[in-house]
Amino acid sequence: MSHRVVVDPDGSSTRRRHAAVLFALLVLVVPALGAAAGEAAAATPALSQGCSYTFDHDGDGLADFPAASCGSRAADVLPPPAVQCGDGLDNDNDGKIDFGSDPSCTSEIDDDEASPAQCSDGVDNDGDGKVDFGGDSSCTSESDDDEANPAQCSDGVDNDGDGKVDFGNDPSCTSGTDDDETNPAQCSDGADNDGDGKVDFPSDPSCASGTDDDEAHPAQCGDDVDNDGDGNVDFGSDLGCTSVNDDNEANPQCIDGVDNDGDGKIDFPADPGCTSPNDNNEFNRPQCDDNVDNDHDAKVDFPDDLGCTSATDDDEANPQCIDGVDNDGDAKVDFPQDPGCTAASDDDERDPATPPAAAQCADALDNDADGKIDFGADPGCATAADNDETDPPPPPLPQCSDGDDNDNDGRTDLGFDLGCSSTLDNDETDPQVASVPPRTPLLSPFPVVRLRGRLAGRGVLINLLTIQAPAGARATVTCHGPSHSCPRSGKSTRAVSRSKVRFRLFERSMRAGTVLRIFVTKPGFVGKYTRFTIRRRSAPTRTDSCARPNNTSMTCPR
């Protein structure tokens, strides 16, 4: 049985049972004593004046009854003293008694009636200028021990003045603990943030909700739209998409149905330039980068095949000094046996020649018999290494003073030819006019000019130039450009006797800046004019218009 030690008002310690135990004991003992009163009257004295069942009047450390002096040796135990919040006393002298009245009491077993909660302590604990329950809106009752203000998104106040209050109503609130009701998300800020003419949720389809903070459109490959009209939508279905963030759904060259490199073959697997449907370059790869043993020497591509000087080299054939052939007829084959080979990659097996004689412009001889010798004196010498001492011809006269009808218009030089502005004008071509009279018919069928080649080094390698025109037409091709880019003559004119004419003279390497002009004409008809400008690392630019019979360009009649 449990016991509790309590301290009497006089400070002495007494062992007492709980009041409920005492009451039960009295119920059992007192009737028994009454029943045996006749038999035990001599042994058990009656309660004397001053004996009590609850107090130790005689100071013997035991409650009066049933103490020895009151008829028993057994000790009694009093109920434990009451806690402050349930003892009926105003322990903190605030005029309020116990739990339910005194706000400092949190329950009936609270043993401290002092130290009031923040919401009843008369102090502005959160520094908001408002004190305690009834004054500070943060207090829910006098026993509330937290006077701090709630977050803006749960304070019942329209803090940002947008007519919406707290989480659940104000889209700027992400939760009830969010302390910033301002700065609304893009999808509820009244602004067209992505410039698509649609504002906020639900008008802008990019907004998933009013709290969505990104009004931008998704990329083409994740927008559920067939942007390139190929019947396939977005990444996973459209081969033009590399990821959901790819903003270009257009198909790559090797699946777009177009002959992008003009080789007559379209898309994967028909075009050998395509390695897969996703390949975006239909142009054929050079031999030294195509994973093929093109020269059958059991070595493939640069740098394994000695015939390759780089990955862009389009000829995998072995150089002369490793091809197993006596290329110079000296009965010695390849490096290191042939003295003409400096290395296995040397492509010239010829033996070193005898040092050449001194050039004419440095041999102390008057080679052109003009009375002037060598570079510095002879005007025919451009440098000391110049091997032709012949004096250069005088420069030709400008076209507008040379006595020739250079543009074949029946008029010659300044004063007669409309293309001449002075005697120094070197172009007798008449000024262009907007159009020929409507009565002049077009060549029919109208000429077709085709140029085919590939990018190479500092320009292009042209491997096909053809002109298709009606019989009786005349085709003229001129070339102007950097040194060694054009053929020496620079011009070729041929009559069209068949439906198609090929100009092999211009099928060669041409450097950037070279210009090809092509006129297809026939007297009495409006012909065709085409101009190609060679560019570096890019396909040539092409310009098409019409031409007069005298090989001048003009605007085609409508």
DAWO-V808146 format. One line per field, one symbol per residue. ss: DSSP state (a for helix, b for strand, c for the rest). A space follows every 50 residues. Layout:
# DAWO-V808146
ss=???
This chain:
# DAWO-V808146
ss=cccbbbbcccccbbbbccaaaaaaaaaaaaaaaaacaaaacccccccccc cccccccccccccccccaaacccccccccccccaaacccccccccccccc cccccccccccccccccaaacccccccccccccccccccccccccccccc caaacccccccccccccccccccccccccccccccaaacccccccccccc cccccccccccccccccccaaacccccccccccccccccccccccccccc ccaaacccccccccccccccccccccccccccccccaaaccccccccccc cccccccccccccccccccaaacccccccccccccccccccccccccccc cccccccccaaaccccccccccccccccccccccccccccccccccccaa acccccccccccccccccccccccccccccccccccccccbbcccccbbb bbbbbbccbbbbbbbbbbcccccbbbbbbbccccccccccbbbbbccccb bbcaaaccbbbcccbbbbbbbcccbbbbbbbbbbbccbbbbbbbbbbccc ccbbcccc
